[in-house]
Amino acid sequence: MKNMKDDILSELLCSEGYVSGQALCEKYGVSRTAIWKVINALKEEGYGISSVNNRGYKITKLPDKLKEFVVKSMLTTERFGRKLDVLDEVDSTNNYCKKMAEEGAVEGYTVATMKQVAGRGRRGRVWETPDDTNIAFSLLLRPELVPNDASMITLLAALSVVSAVEELTGKTAQIKWPNDVIIGGRKVCGILTELSLELSAINYVVVGIGINVTNETMPEDIKDHASSILMETGVRVDKSELLGRILIHFEKYYDRFLVDKDLSGFKEMYENHLVNMNKTVRIIEGGMERTGVALGISERGALVVKFDTGVEQITGGEVSVRGIYGYV
């Protein structure tokens, strides 16, 4: 029954209207009772399904979970997410994606989960998704770039998340340079990009993205600077649709970047979402702090800051950027 249930779910998701019960019976060579049992099984999984005499069945509500069929039904991409693994649990989607990359997975391969138990953020910080309120996913890229160009991909990932969140919520999302996604002054998404190098060339890039989606509360120690899409917008975003839309935007932005080889085509868009744009920031590097005004980004993704001593371009690495009064 499992395969037929998945097939019927796919039929319903791909249809813009009602799907005839009789047509399903004829296609799968089963009785009306068998179709009815499948529909009930889908309802038990959280799918809302409308049943109308002489018209058939139609999906009206998606469950609050990641589902491979749902994600794929939404994709208009050529590569991103076309090969997709949705896991019940994993230590780290980045680790899993790197393993698949070493085994020859193609560019665009994606692994996603709602339960990541040993994820990592920048500088080794923990990023876990323990209770089905978050999503974590990693995307495999195989760009023909020099290693120094790969850091720009991380900024594109942030823009992709921002674009998807704004579409689904109608609310403004921002970016704290280089790649933290911010809503209401609090972080809802972190991104970790890792490279595999062969001599001076990139073998592959893994972009890991963790998003707080439907959390209703945050732990006491991080609630001042971390939040969720639901908490900040009041919108309960469907996780599968969120993943699908991010992949759609990411592929579009990435393909443009591969042509330009820089962020010239995204500079204005990024700066329009830069939370510290034209604001005072603290630059923390090597235990030293300096204060300046963020003027935007360069075409290669560096943060352009005006100090008393002049204008400088701040690149990644062990540099931390903070607002003068707190996180942003």
Backbone hydrogen bonds, N-H to C=O, Kabsch-Sander energy under -0.5 kcal/mol:
donor,donor_aa,acceptor,acceptor_aa,energy
5,K,1,M,-3.0
6,D,2,K,-2.5
7,D,3,N,-2.4
8,I,4,M,-2.8
9,L,5,K,-2.5
10,S,6,D,-2.3
11,E,7,D,-2.1
12,L,8,I,-2.5
13,L,9,L,-2.6
14,C,10,S,-2.0
15,S,11,E,-0.9
19,V,57,Y,-2.9
20,S,18,Y,-0.5
24,L,20,S,-1.8
25,C,21,G,-2.2
26,E,22,Q,-2.4
27,K,23,A,-2.3
28,Y,24,L,-2.3
29,G,25,C,-1.1
30,V,25,C,-1.4
35,I,31,S,-1.7
36,W,32,R,-2.6
37,K,33,T,-2.2
38,V,34,A,-1.8
39,I,35,I,-2.5
40,N,36,W,-2.3
41,A,37,K,-2.2
42,L,38,V,-2.2
43,K,39,I,-2.1
44,E,40,N,-2.0
45,E,41,A,-1.0
46,G,43,K,-1.5
47,Y,42,L,-2.1
48,G,61,K,-2.6
49,I,47,Y,-0.6
50,S,58,K,-3.0
52,V,56,G,-2.4
55,R,52,V,-2.0
56,G,52,V,-2.9
57,Y,19,V,-2.5
58,K,50,S,-1.7
60,T,48,G,-3.5
61,K,48,G,-1.5
65,K,63,P,-2.2
71,V,67,K,-2.4
72,K,68,E,-2.6
73,S,69,F,-2.1
74,M,70,V,-0.8
74,M,71,V,-1.2
75,L,71,V,-0.8
75,L,72,K,-0.6
81,G,108,G,-2.8
82,R,79,R,-1.7
83,K,79,R,-0.6
84,L,82,R,-0.7
85,D,110,T,-2.4
87,L,85,D,-0.6
87,L,112,A,-2.8
90,V,115,K,-1.9
96,Y,92,S,-2.3
97,C,93,T,-2.7
98,K,94,N,-2.5
99,K,95,N,-2.0
100,M,96,Y,-2.2
101,A,97,C,-2.3
102,E,98,K,-2.3
103,E,99,K,-1.1
104,G,101,A,-1.7
105,A,100,M,-2.5
108,G,140,L,-3.4
109,Y,106,V,-1.9
110,T,83,K,-2.4
111,V,138,S,-2.1
112,A,85,D,-2.7
113,T,136,A,-2.4
114,M,87,L,-0.6
116,Q,129,T,-0.8
117,V,90,V,-2.0
117,V,115,K,-0.5
118,A,91,D,-2.8
121,G,125,R,-3.9
124,G,121,G,-1.1
125,R,122,R,-1.7
127,W,119,G,-1.6
129,T,116,Q,-2.6
132,D,114,M,-1.1
135,I,211,I,-2.0
136,A,113,T,-2.5
137,F,209,I,-2.4
138,S,111,V,-2.5
139,L,207,V,-2.2
140,L,109,Y,-2.6
141,L,205,V,-3.0
145,L,143,P,-1.4
149,D,146,V,-2.1
150,A,147,P,-1.5
152,M,149,D,-1.3
153,I,150,A,-1.5
154,T,150,A,-0.6
154,T,151,S,-0.7
155,L,151,S,-0.7
156,L,152,M,-1.4
157,A,153,I,-2.0
158,A,154,T,-1.8
159,L,155,L,-2.1
160,S,156,L,-2.1
161,V,157,A,-2.0
162,V,158,A,-2.5
163,S,159,L,-2.5
164,A,160,S,-2.0
165,V,161,V,-2.8
166,E,162,V,-2.5
167,E,163,S,-1.8
168,L,164,A,-2.2
169,T,165,V,-2.0
170,G,166,E,-2.1
174,Q,182,I,-3.3
175,I,273,H,-3.3
176,K,180,D,-2.9
177,W,175,I,-0.7
180,D,176,K,-1.9
181,V,189,C,-1.7
182,I,174,Q,-3.2
183,I,186,R,-2.6
186,R,183,I,-1.7
187,K,225,H,-3.2
188,V,181,V,-2.8
189,C,181,V,-1.2
190,G,210,G,-2.2
192,L,208,G,-2.6
194,E,206,V,-2.7
196,S,204,Y,-2.5
198,E,201,A,-2.8
201,A,198,E,-2.2
202,I,145,L,-0.9
203,N,196,S,-3.4
204,Y,196,S,-1.4
205,V,141,L,-2.8
206,V,194,E,-2.9
207,V,139,L,-2.4
207,V,205,V,-0.5
208,G,192,L,-3.1
208,G,206,V,-0.6
209,I,137,F,-3.2
210,G,190,G,-2.6
211,I,135,I,-2.9
212,N,188,V,-2.9
213,V,133,T,-1.1
213,V,211,I,-0.8
214,T,133,T,-2.7
222,I,219,P,-1.5
223,K,219,P,-1.3
225,H,222,I,-1.5
226,A,222,I,-2.0
227,S,187,K,-2.6
229,I,212,N,-2.1
230,L,213,V,-2.2
232,E,228,S,-2.0
233,T,229,I,-2.2
234,G,230,L,-2.3
235,V,229,I,-0.5
237,V,235,V,-1.3
240,S,65,K,-0.5
242,L,238,D,-2.3
243,L,239,K,-2.4
244,G,240,S,-2.4
245,R,241,E,-2.5
246,I,242,L,-2.2
247,L,243,L,-2.3
248,I,244,G,-1.9
249,H,245,R,-2.4
250,F,246,I,-3.0
251,E,247,L,-2.3
252,K,248,I,-1.7
253,Y,249,H,-2.7
254,Y,250,F,-2.9
255,D,251,E,-2.4
256,R,252,K,-1.6
257,F,253,Y,-2.4
258,L,254,Y,-2.3
259,V,255,D,-1.0
259,V,256,R,-0.6
260,D,256,R,-2.4
261,K,257,F,-3.6
263,L,299,E,-3.9
266,F,263,L,-1.8
267,K,263,L,-1.1
270,Y,266,F,-3.0
271,E,267,K,-2.5
272,N,268,E,-2.0
273,H,269,M,-0.6
273,H,270,Y,-1.2
274,L,270,Y,-0.5
274,L,271,E,-0.7
275,V,175,I,-2.5
275,V,273,H,-0.6
277,M,274,L,-1.7
278,N,294,A,-2.8
279,K,276,N,-2.5
281,V,292,G,-3.1
282,R,322,R,-3.5
283,I,281,V,-0.5
283,I,290,R,-3.2
284,I,282,R,-0.6
284,I,320,S,-3.1
285,E,283,I,-0.6
285,E,288,M,-2.7
286,G,318,E,-0.5
288,M,285,E,-1.9
290,R,283,I,-1.9
292,G,281,V,-2.3
293,V,306,K,-2.0
294,A,279,K,-2.4
295,L,304,V,-3.5
296,G,304,V,-0.8
298,S,302,A,-2.3
301,G,298,S,-1.8
303,L,314,I,-2.6
304,V,296,G,-2.9
304,V,302,A,-0.6
305,V,303,L,-0.6
305,V,312,E,-2.9
306,K,293,V,-2.9
307,F,305,V,-0.7
307,F,310,G,-3.0
310,G,307,F,-1.3
312,E,305,V,-2.8
314,I,303,L,-3.5
314,I,312,E,-0.6
315,T,313,Q,-0.6
320,S,284,I,-2.5
322,R,282,R,-2.2
323,G,326,G,-1.2
324,I,280,T,-1.0
326,G,323,G,-0.5
